[in-house]
């Protein structure tokens, strides 16, 4: 896997993935940014959310469950001193679909967290990561 991040000006950067997609990252004004994009640490958190949500949906669909909605809300805490690494991350999944059971959703979240989500497992080497879920009615 390859990626490239190019500095534009101030704290503004454009990241490009090997698959040809681009994302803008920027810092806050107090650090020379203009607040034009997500912060790099936010990108890490978003990456974990996307990775784990992809897994949960995929696992449920593979199990022939009629999943129609999935959202993950992430809350992270960082160290107070440099380097300000993530110390805790909590992922709260909201999942909806026809006939979904708590057991099926719990299994999908657990498999993602413990076996499939590379981002979550990697960040878990540094931070305490927790997960929970709720089924939502559509």
N, C-alpha and C positions, 0 to 999 in steps of 0.2 A: 504494500500500500504506500502511496506517495501523496504528498500534498505540498502546496507552496503558499507562503504568506508573504505578501509584498507590502512594504510600508509606503503609504501615500504621502502623508504629511501629519504633523502634530502627533497624535496618538491613533490616527486613522490607518487601518490596514485592510487589505482585501485578501481573503483566503480562497484558494482554488483547489478543489479536490481532483484526484486523478480521473474521476468520472466526468469532469468538466463543469461542475457546479461551483458557484462562487457565493461567498458570504462576506458581509461587511462587519468589521469589528472596530470599535472605537473606545476611547477612554472618557472619563468625565472631564469637564472643563478644568477642574483644579489640577489635572495632570496633563494638560495640553490637548485634550480631546474636545470634540464638538458634540458629543453624545449622538452620533449618527449611526451607531450600530451596537450590537451586543458586546459585552465585555468578554475577554478571553476565558475567564473563569466561568462566566455564564454559559459559554459554549460547551465547556466540559460537562456542566450540569444538564444542559439541553441534550447533549450527546448521550448521557446516561439515560435520560428520560425516553429519548427516541429508541434507543437500543432495547430497553426493557419493555416498552410499550409494543414494539414490533414483535418481540417474543411472545408476550401475553396473547396478542391477537392471533398470531400464527399458531400457537399451541391450541388455543380454543377452536380455531377453524379446522385444524388438523384432526381434532377430536370430534368433528362434525357438530360443533355447537354453533348456534345461530347468533353470533356476536354482531351487534349493530352499532355499538358505541364503546369507545374506550378513551379515557383521558387519564393522564398521570400528573398529579400536582407534586412538585418537588420542593422540599424545604431543606436548606443547607446552613450549617454553621461553619465558620472558619476560625482558624487560630488568630489570636489577637496580635501576635508578633510575626515578623518575617521569618521564614516564608509563610504566608497566610494560607496554608493548605486547608482543605476541607477536613473537619474533624468529625462531623456528623451529617448524614444525609438521610432524609426520610422521604419515601415515595408512597403516595396515597393514590391508589388506582380507583377509578370510577368506571364500572363496566356494566353495559346493558345489552340485552338481547332476549330473544324469545326462548323461554325454557331454561335459561342459565341457572345453575345451582351455585350455592356458595362453595361447595366442594370442588366444582370444576374451575371456578375462578381462583380459589386458593391454591389449587394444584398448579395452574398456569403461572401465577405470581411466584410461587416457590421454585418451580423449575427454572424460570427466568433468572431469579436471584442466585440460585445455587449452582446452575449448570450452564446456562446459555448466554447470559448477557455479559459479554466481555468487558464492557465499560463499567458496569456495576461491580463486577468481581475485581477488576483492576483498582478502581477507586476504593473498594473495600479493604485493600491491603493497607491503606492509609487512614481511612475514615470508618467510623461505625455506621453501618448502613442498615436501615430498617424499612420494612414494607408493611402496608396493610391495604385493605380494599373495601369497597362497598358496591353492592349491586344497585343500579339505578333503574327505575321504571321509565320506559319510553312512551 
